[in-house]
Amino acid sequence: MLETVRDAITHKQTLLAYQPIVLAHDSNIIAFHEGLIRVLDETGRIIPAADFMHVIEETDLGRQIDVLALRAGLLTLQRNPNLRLSINMSARSIGYKAWNQTMQRFLRKDKTLGERLILEITESSAMQAPEVVIDFMADLQMQGVCFALDDFGAGHTAIRYFKDFFFDVLKIDGQFIRGIAHDPDNRALTAALVSIANHFDMMTVAECIENAADAAVLSELGVDCLQGYYFAAPTTRPSWMPGGIDRAAG
């Protein structure tokens, strides 16, 4: 897998797949899209991040993938002025020269890009260096960028840091969401997470929704936005990109 990712980066065979995040009270309204990094293997098969990120996360390839995902996302925002987009990054990429140069280069050209960009950092990644993440977020939030705490509930966020993070969006991990309509324990846990988010003025997103029953329960619990295959799978051919796959990441 390391070789596959390395070859994809070398030959510019990376791209984003886009998945909509909809409003809980009206799933016909898209709040924003998440841009998910993909690589192509030598046969042209699209490989999702879940298959390779755990392999490259702690290597320089992980930093390069974050740069490519950011560049692709910013190019997409540049080309589509009515779009709002979230892009994943690792806390390990904070301070990575190429990542920061890419961000600042785009923001200098168009400051409105920051206002339409959401950076997603997983809970476990954020807790590796919380003080660094807090300073990094404060700097970019002043430039209009929003931040989402991804996979909340899956990691080990210390409450003493949580109140200092100032995330704008909290994404509840799918382990609490799948089958929630028939799981009173997960309903109680999700309600508690929503309460925490509300206290800190964070918008909530429930991940991994796969059926109408779960979507209805989450709406009743007060979750703001919903994401999952029940609404739409990630696609490399979104509606704003007629006629082909976006190779912006390359």
HELIX and SHEET records of a PDB file:
HELIX    1   1 LEU A    2  THR A   10  1                                   9    
HELIX    2   2 ALA A   49  ASP A   51  5                                   3    
HELIX    3   3 MET A   53  ILE A   56  1                                   4    
HELIX    4   4 ASP A   60  ARG A   79  1                                  20    
HELIX    5   5 ALA A   91  SER A   93  5                                   3    
HELIX    6   6 LYS A   97  LYS A  109  1                                  13    
HELIX    7   7 THR A  112  GLU A  115  1                                   4    
HELIX    8   8 GLU A  123  ALA A  126  1                                   4    
HELIX    9   9 PRO A  130  GLN A  141  1                                  12    
HELIX   10  10 ILE A  159  PHE A  165  1                                   7    
HELIX   11  11 GLY A  174  PHE A  176  5                                   3    
HELIX   12  12 ILE A  180  HIS A  182  5                                   3    
HELIX   13  13 PRO A  184  HIS A  199  1                                  16    
HELIX   14  14 ALA A  212  GLU A  220  1                                   9    
SHEET    1   A 9 ILE A  46  PRO A  48  0                                        
SHEET    2   A 9 ASP A  26  LEU A  40 -1                                        
SHEET    3   A 9 THR A  14  LEU A  23 -1                                        
SHEET    4   A 9 CYS A 225  LEU A 226 -1                                        
SHEET    5   A 9 MET A 203  ALA A 206  1                                        
SHEET    6   A 9 VAL A 169  ILE A 172  1                                        
SHEET    7   A 9 CYS A 146  PHE A 152  1                                        
SHEET    8   A 9 LEU A 117  THR A 122  1                                        
SHEET    9   A 9 LEU A  85  ASN A  88  1                                        
END                                                                             
